[in-house]
C-alpha cells in the first residue's frame, strides 16, 4: 500500500499538469482500489486494470499475490461507495500510518507549494481512507510531517517538535501526542530497550506503532540497530519495522541500508523505480504546454491522471 500511495500521489501531480485541476486524496483513493484488486478483492467502484487508465504499477505481476492484507483496509476499501471519503469505521489500527511516508516525501518535493499544515492534512486524509478513528488518521499526518521535516534536514527531535505543534491544533489529538511524548521520555531513560518498547505497547494500534518506531529511531546508533530493535518485540513488529525504516532511511539515506538486506529484497527494482520517480517528478517537462510530446505520452501512460 505504500507503493500505491506513492503512485496515487504521482498520478495526482500528472493530472494537475495536464488538466489544470487535481485531487491528491481522490487519486490516491483510486490507487488503493487498484491495490485492492491485486489482493484478489473487489469493490463497487470500477477500476481500469488493463486499459488506458491502468498505469505501470498494477502491471507488475509480482504484486498480484495476497500478502496478508489488513482486514480493516480490505473491509474499508471493498465496502466504500465514496472512495475519496473517510472510512466509516472506528478503527485506529496501524494500517493507515504505516503507509504514509510517501506523502511527506511528495510534499517535500513540492515544498514551495505546500505548507507543513497541508502536509499534515494530506497524511491525515490518506490514512483516514481506511481508518476512521481520529487517531488512525492523525498518526498518518504525524508521520507525513516527520518525513517532510527529516527530508528537509531537520533533526528527529526538531521534527518531533513540529509534529507535536501541528497535532495540538487537531481535535482528539491526545492519544497520539501522549504516545509520542512517551517515546521521547523512554528514549532518555536508563532502561533496557526491550523494556521501554513493552511499556510503550505492542504496536497493533496506530499511536503505539508510531511511538515504538519513534523510540527506535531516537535511540538507534545507525540504521541497522534501529531496525533490529523495531522488529524484535512481541507485537506488530513488521509494522514498526516499516515505520522505523521510513524514519531512519530518511535520516541516513539508502546507502545506510545493509547490502545483505537489499540483495534479496523482493520487488527491489519496482521499489527503486517508483521511489526514483517520486524524487524526480517535479523535473518532468509535462503538461498542456510542454513541447516534449514523447515524454508527455510516456509519463501519461505510466501514471495516467485518472
N, C-alpha and C positions, 0 to 999 in steps of 0.2 A: 504493500500500500504506500510505502514511502516512494517507490519508483513512480507509481501512478499519481501521487501528489505532485511530484516534480513535473511529470508530463502534463497534467492538467494546467498547472501554472504557466508553463511554456506555451501551451496551446492558447491560453487566455491572452498572452502577450502577442502571439502571432495574429490572433483575431483582431486585437486592437489596432495593430499595424495596418491590416488590410481593410477592416470595416469601420475603423474610427470609433468603435464602441465595444466594450467587453465587460465580462463579469468573471473575476477570478474564482469566486466561490462556485458559481454555476458551472464553469468549465471544469473545475476540479471535481465537482459532484458527478459530472458525466464521466470523468476518468475513473471514479470509484465504481461506476456501473460497469465499465469495461473490466476492472479488476474482478468484480463480482462474477462476470462471465467466465474468467479464467479459473474460478473456483467451482465451476460446474453449477452455478446458481443463476437464477433469472429474476427479473422484476417486471413490473407492468410497463416500464419505460422501454421503448425501442432503442436499441443501441446498434449502430452500424459497426460490425466487427469484420467485414470483409469487402466493403465498398470504399467510396471516396473518403468517408469520414473515419475509417478505421485507424489510420495512422500507423506509425512504426512499432510502437511498444507492444501492442497486443498481438503483433505478428511474430513475436519471439516465443516459439513453441515451448521452450523450457518453462515458461511462466504458466502454461496451461496444465498445471498439476495442483491438486488440492493440497495446501500446505498448512494444515491445522489452523484455518482461519478463525478469528474470534467470533464467538456466537453473537455478540452484540452487533458487530459490524455486519455480519450476514443478515441478521434479522432487520436491522435498521434500513439497510440498502435494498433488501428484497421486498419490503412491505411499503416503502415510501411512495407516495403519489406526486409529491413535490420534491424533486431530487436536490434542489438547492436550499431547502429549508432545514432548520434544526430537527434532529431526530425526536420522535415522540416517545421517548423513554426516559427513565430516570437513572441511567447508568453513568457511573463515574469510573468505569474500568479504564485501564491504561492504553487501550487500543487507539484512542484519539491522539494523546500526547506523543506516543512513540513514533508516529509517522510525520511529525511536524517540522523537522529540521529544514526541509526544502523551502518552507515558507520564509524562514529567516534568511536563507541564502539568496532566494529570489528577490526579496526586497533589498538586500544588501547591494545587489547589482543594480537596483533601481533607486538607490538611496537618495538621489537628488529629486525624486518624485514622490516619496512617501516618508511620513514621519514615523518615529518609533511607536506612537499610538496606533497608527494604521497597521504596522506590522503585528502588533499585539492583537488587534482586532481580526486580522486575516487568520492568524493561527487559531484564535478562538472560534471563528466561524467555521473553519475547515474541520476542526475537531468535533464541533457540535453537529456536523452532518451525520455522525453515528452515535454520539454520546450526549444525551440530552440533559444530564445533570450539570449545573453550573461549574462544578469542579472538573468534570470531564472536559469541558470546553476551556476553562480558564488556564488549566495546565498547558494546553496547546498553545495559548497565547504566550504564556511564560517561556516555554521552550523556544518559540519562534523569536522572541526578543533577545533571549540569551544568545542564540546562534547569530543573530544580526550583530549584536554588540561585540561578540568574540571575533567574528569575521572582520569587524572594523578595527580590531586591535586592542579592545578593552581587556583588562584582566578579568578573571572569573569573579572575584569579589565586586568589582565595579559593575560588571554585567548583572550580577545578582541584585545590586542596589537599584539599578534601573528597572529590573523586572518587578521588584517589590514596590517601587513607586507607582508603576503602572497598575499593578494588582490592586493597590489600595483605592484606586479610582473606580473599581468594579464592585458591584453588589455581590454579596455572598462569596467574598474572596478569602474568608478567614481560614478555611481548611488548607487551601493552597499556601497561603502566606505562613501559617504556623508550621507546615511541613518543611518549607524552605528554611525557615529560621532554626528549626530543629537540626536540619542537616548542617547548617553553619555552626551551630553550637557544638555538636558532636565532633565536627572536624577539628575543633580546637581542644577537645577533651583528651585526657591521657587514659584512654581505654582501648582495648583491642578492637580492630576494625570489625570483626565479626559480631562483637557485642554491640557496637554502635549501630550497625546495619539492622540487627534484630530489634533494637529499640525504635528505630525509625519505622519498621514494618516489614511486610513481605513483598510489597510491590504489585499486588494484584489490582489495587485501586490507583487512580491516576496520581494523586498527590504523593503517595508513598513511592511509586515508581520514579517520579521526578526527583523526590528528595533523596532517595538512595543513590540515584545517578549523580546528583549534585555532590553528595558526600564523597562518593568515589573519585569524582573529578577533582575535588578540593584537596584530598589527601594524597592523591597519586603523585609519585615522583616522575612518572613517564606514562606513555600510552599503555604499554604492556601491563604495568602494575594496576592501573585503573580498571582495565577490562577484566583482568583476573579477579579483582575484588568484586566487580559488578556481577560476574556470572557464577560466583561461588557462594550462594546463600540458599536458603530453603524455600524461597518464594519464586516470583515470576522473573527468574534470572535472565531469560533471553530478552525480555523487555528492558530490564535495567542495563543489560549489556549493550543493547542497541542505543539507548539514550546516552549512556556514558560514552560510547563510541562517537556519537554526534558531537558531544561537548569537547572531548579530548582531540578528536580529529580536526575540529575547527581551530582549536588552540595550537596544536603541534603540526598539522598538515599530514598529507598522505604518506610522506616519507617516514613518519614515525611508526607506521604500522609494520609489525614484524613481517619480513619477507615470507617466512614459513606459514604465516596465517593467510597471506594473499595468494600464494601459489595455488592452493587447491580450491579457492573460492568459487562457488557455483555462480554462474551468470556474471563473472567478473567483467567480461567485455561489454555486456549490456549496461552494467552499473557505471563503468568508466565512460562509455559514450554518452549516457544520459547526464551524468554529472558534468562532463565537459560542456555539453550543450547548455546546462543550467548556468555555467560560468560565462560562456561566450555569446549568449543570445542577444545581448544588448549591442553587439557589434555587427549583427546581421543587417545588411542593406536590403530590407524587405518592405513591402507595403505598396500602397496605391501609387506612390510617386517614385518608386525605385526603378532604375533603368536596368538592373541586373535581373533579367527575366528568368535566366536559368536558375539562379539562387532562389528567386521568388517561388518558382514552381517546385523546386526540391524541398524547401522548408515547408511549404503548404502541404505537400504530400506526406511529409514526415510528421508534422504537427498541425493537422488541419484545424482551422479555427471554429469547430463546432462539435 
